[in-house]
């Protein structure tokens, strides 16, 4: 009986210490987020003041354009368009950028079940250093979040 009481007291003290460390970490994260929000506001004000760095030189006027300007074509990733759209039943992989299509081919072509991020990097000839695998993991996660791949609980990916 004494052992149980001792264990519960020790466990409570341990959890109290951990909760305090997590509170401190959360406070640090809140401070950083506040700084980032302030930086976004300042940058937005700067961009407005300078017209996004495209202000005209007040001394010289731009030359008149003789022909019609080229039409602006919206590409994925521009103006809020998703680079990787949410998958809808019957949607072809051709709507994805080429890099994402190659990733889907590697995952779909895996013969031994779900693949790890490292396997996809190796198959595509990308290095397996942490920075390289994290970039690939972000792409795989994006594909999974938007319905193109299935992510297993172990963090592996497989084709739908």
N, C-alpha and C positions, 0 to 999 in steps of 0.2 A: 504494500500500500504506500509506503514511504517512497519507494522507487518511482511510482507513477506520479506522485505529487512533485517530486524533484524534477522529473522529466518535464512535466507540464510547466513548472516555473521556469526552467531553463529554456524551454521552447518559446514561451511567451517573451522572455527577455531577448532571445535571438530575433524573433519576429518584430519586436518593438524597435530594435536597432536597424533591422532591414527596412522597416517602414520609414524610419527617419532618413536613412540614406536615399530612399526613393523620393521622399518629399523634397529633399535638397536637389536631387537630379531634376525633378519636375520644375522646381523653381528656376534652375539654370536654363532649362529648355524654354520656359515662359519668357525669361529675359532675352534669350536669343531670338525668339519669335517676335518679340516687341521690337528689337533692333532691326530685324529683317523687314517688318512692316513699315518702320520709319524709313528705311532705305528705299523701299518701293515707292513710298510717297514722295521722297526727295527726288528719286530718279524720274518719276512721272512728271513732277513739276519742272525738272530740267528739260525733259523731252518736249513738254508743251512750250517752254520758253524758247527753245531752239528749233521748234518744229521738227523734232526728231533728227536734228542735224542736217536738215534739208533747206535751211533758210536761204533765200536769195541774197546775192551780193547787192547791197543798195546802190552801189556806184554804177554797175553795168546792168543793162536789161538783157534778158535772154533773147537770142536770135529767133525771129519768127520761123515756125515750122512750115516747110513747103508742102510736105505730104501728110497724110493722116498718120497719127501715131499707131504703132502696133497695138492690136487688141491685147488686153491683159487676160491671160489664161490662168484660172485658179487651179493650183495643183494641191494634192493632198498635203496637209501640214501647214498650208497657208490660210490665213484668215480664220483660224479656228477649226478648219477641217481636220478630222482625225486621220492620222497617217495609217493607222490600223483600225478600220471600221468594225463595229460590232457585227458579228456573224449572224446572218439571217438564213433560215433553211433554204437550200437551193443556191446560195451565193457561191460563186466560183472563187477560187484562190487567186485568180488573175486580178482581182481588185486590190490585192496587196502589193506593196513595193517588192522589187526583185529580191532584196535581202531577206525579207520575211518569207517569201515563197521558197527560197533555198532552205530556210530553217524548217519549214513545214515538211519539205521533201525528206530532210534528214530524219526528222522525228517519225514520219510515216514509214520510212524505209527501215527502221530499226527492227531487226528480226527477233531480238531477245527481250521484247517488252518495253516498258517505259524507260526513257533515257535520262541520264543526268546532264546537267549543264556542261560539264567537262567533256562528255562524249560528243555533244553537238559542236563544241569549240574545236575538238580534235578533228572531227569529220569535215568541218569547213576550213580547216587549215589555220585556224586562229590560235594564238598562244593560249596557254592555260594558267597564266599569271592571274592573281586575284583581280586586278583591274579589268583584264580582258574577260574573265568569266563573269564578273559582276555586270558588265555591259550586256553580255549574252543572256544572263539570268533576267535582266530587266526586259529584254525583248521577248523571252519565253513567257514571262509572267504577263506581259501585255497581251500576247496572243491567247493565253489561257483566260485572262480576265474578260476578254472580248469574245470568247466562245470558239476560237479556232483550235485550241488544244485543251486537253484535260490534264490537270495537275493532280498527282496522287498525294495522299497525306505525307508520304516520305519525301516530297519535293521533286519527284521525277515527273517527266512529261510524256504524254502519249497522244497520238492522233485521235480525233473524235470519230 
